[in-house]
């Protein structure tokens, strides 16, 4: 695969076989983010579990102390008082059957997070084939199915992110922007990894964190020593 000039320049800063400590890796991230936009810093964690087994699933949500640096558009399925509470908390879109039809018939997808009160899951369930593949289906484990929709909206706006295994047993999550600087990125990184380590399934055997890589949107991967998470 041929990379551009900026990527090649960034790659020269990284020793590809070296396992960095977190602060050094994040410092390198801020130096390798050379794009004209404020690049997102992403973490990719490979776990020693098998996501095909229900008792080895790793999934949850955590509020990053410094947010993600991204403006989050929140859609809420709720009625009556809960609908008003969601609007008061800052949700951009609030609805019920009308919102479901808008998504189904008009292809409306101008939101980043979907939250639902429990009584609305019968309606939201009909959108499974649309929201599911996009990772937008509300889920109690992620705190996006809850009677307290206002709190869920506030957390989403504050920088709550969901983490879950993909089919290759890797978790991919944003932890902020290059402009955050090392200290804020480190706080977000520690919060995310702390949550992932805490979520270790009882059925997991052997080394839990197999590898950990940080990278900017357009930059090279920087390996972090997984030994610190054991």
GIJO-V793802 format. One line per field, one symbol per residue. phi: phi as a letter, one per 40 degrees, with the letter a starting at -180 (. if undefined). Layout:
phi = ???
This chain:
phi = .cbccccccccccbccccbccdccccccdccccbccbccccbbbbcbcbbcccdcbcbaiaaccdbgbgbcbcbbbcabfccccccccchccbbabdccdcccccbgcacabbbbacdccccccdcbdcccdccgbcdadccgcbacccccccccccchcbbbacccbgbbbacbhbdccgccccccccccccccccccdccccbgccccaabbacdbbccbcbccdccc
